Amino acid sequence: MNLNIRFAVAEDCARLLELINELAVYERAPEEVTVTLDHFTEAGFGKNPVWKAFVAEVDEVIVGFALYYTRYSTWKGCRLYLEDFIVTEAFRGKGLGKILFEKVIEEAKNGDYSGMVWQVLDWNEPAINFYNKYQAQLESGWLNAALAKEQIKAF
């Protein structure tokens, strides 16, 4: 297996969106992916980029990625937020997720972040087991809250 881990570039965005849709299907919410390719690309590589990502390529095909950004906590300061982390199903169990995840941890360390945070669905046992190998603190008691664009417009 010819593996390459590198930073994402704008030309990767279409493939990243394919993987995002795969993740959404796995997470039982495919209808929730509404971002367009243009918006996604602009948000990562436009005038004011808000995200970065590492991609995992096998034989020059992107088979996984880890997308992150800086989140500010009034209690902790700057934290690296891992937004999406996926290895396509055919390549799971081969160590690619470990390599990608540890690359993000390295980024948090090199960036002197006060920590690294992410979310995991409470039913996603393979992911929970993966994170437990790193002795991650899985918090209970917090509920996700959101307002959709339509709700904001109607305000």
C-alpha positions in Angstrom: 0.0 0.0 0.0 1.5 3.3 -1.1 0.3 5.7 1.6 0.8 9.5 1.6 -0.5 11.9 4.3 -0.5 15.6 3.2 -2.4 18.8 3.6 -5.6 19.1 1.5 -5.5 21.4 -1.5 -8.4 23.1 -3.3 -8.4 20.4 -6.0 -9.2 17.8 -3.3 -12.6 19.4 -2.3 -14.8 17.3 -4.7 -13.4 14.1 -3.3 -13.6 15.4 0.3 -17.3 16.1 -0.3 -17.8 12.6 -1.5 -16.3 11.3 1.7 -18.4 13.8 3.7 -21.5 12.3 2.1 -20.3 8.8 2.9 -19.8 9.9 6.6 -23.3 11.4 6.6 -24.9 8.2 5.4 -23.0 6.3 8.0 -24.2 8.7 10.7 -27.8 8.3 9.4 -28.2 11.9 8.3 -27.4 12.1 4.5 -30.0 14.9 4.1 -28.0 17.1 6.5 -25.2 17.7 4.0 -26.2 20.9 2.2 -22.9 22.7 1.6 -22.1 23.3 -2.0 -18.7 22.5 -3.6 -18.1 26.2 -4.3 -18.8 27.2 -0.7 -16.8 24.3 0.7 -13.8 25.2 -1.5 -14.1 28.9 -0.7 -14.3 28.2 3.1 -11.1 26.2 2.9 -9.0 28.0 0.3 -10.6 31.3 -0.4 -9.7 34.8 0.9 -10.5 33.9 4.5 -10.0 30.2 5.0 -11.6 28.7 8.1 -10.6 25.1 7.9 -7.6 22.9 7.1 -7.4 19.2 6.5 -5.0 16.3 6.2 -5.8 13.7 3.5 -4.7 10.1 3.4 -4.0 9.0 -0.2 -3.4 5.4 -1.2 -2.0 5.1 -4.7 -2.9 8.8 -5.3 -6.6 8.3 -4.4 -7.9 10.1 -1.3 -9.3 7.4 1.0 -9.6 9.5 4.2 -9.3 12.9 5.7 -9.3 14.8 9.0 -10.7 18.3 8.8 -10.1 20.8 11.6 -10.1 24.4 12.7 -9.3 26.6 15.6 -12.1 26.9 18.2 -11.9 29.4 21.0 -12.9 28.4 24.5 -13.4 31.2 27.1 -12.3 28.6 29.7 -9.4 27.0 27.9 -8.2 29.3 25.1 -7.5 28.1 21.6 -8.4 24.5 21.0 -8.1 22.5 17.8 -11.6 21.3 16.8 -11.7 18.1 14.7 -14.8 18.6 12.6 -14.8 15.5 10.4 -12.6 12.4 10.5 -13.3 9.5 8.1 -11.5 6.7 6.3 -13.6 5.2 3.6 -15.1 1.8 4.5 -12.8 -0.3 2.2 -9.7 1.1 4.0 -10.8 0.8 7.6 -8.9 -1.4 9.9 -5.6 -0.9 8.0 -4.1 1.7 10.4 -4.9 4.8 8.3 -7.2 6.3 10.9 -4.5 6.0 13.5 -2.0 7.8 11.3 -4.5 10.6 10.4 -5.6 11.1 14.0 -2.1 11.2 15.3 -1.2 13.8 12.5 -4.0 16.0 13.9 -2.7 15.5 17.5 0.8 16.5 16.2 -0.8 19.6 14.6 -2.4 20.5 18.0 0.9 20.0 19.8 2.9 22.0 17.2 0.3 24.8 17.3 0.5 25.0 21.1 -3.3 24.5 21.4 -4.7 24.1 24.9 -6.3 20.9 23.8 -8.1 19.1 21.0 -11.9 18.5 20.9 -14.4 16.7 18.7 -17.8 15.0 18.9 -18.7 11.3 18.5 -22.2 9.9 18.3 -23.1 7.9 21.4 -24.0 4.8 19.3 -20.8 4.8 17.3 -19.0 2.1 19.2 -16.1 1.6 16.7 -15.3 5.3 17.0 -15.7 5.3 20.7 -13.4 2.3 21.0 -10.8 4.0 18.8 -10.8 7.2 20.9 -10.6 5.1 24.1 -7.3 3.8 22.9 -6.0 7.4 23.3 -7.7 7.7 26.7 -9.9 10.5 25.4 -12.4 12.0 27.8 -15.9 11.3 26.6 -18.2 13.8 28.2 -21.8 13.3 29.0 -24.4 15.9 30.0 -24.0 18.2 27.0 -26.6 18.5 24.3 -25.8 19.9 20.8 -27.8 23.0 20.0 -28.2 24.8 16.6 -30.2 27.3 14.6 -30.6 26.6 10.9 -30.0 29.4 8.3 -33.7 29.6 7.8 -34.3 30.2 11.5 -31.7 32.9 11.6 -33.2 34.6 8.6 -36.7 34.5 10.2 -35.4 36.1 13.4 
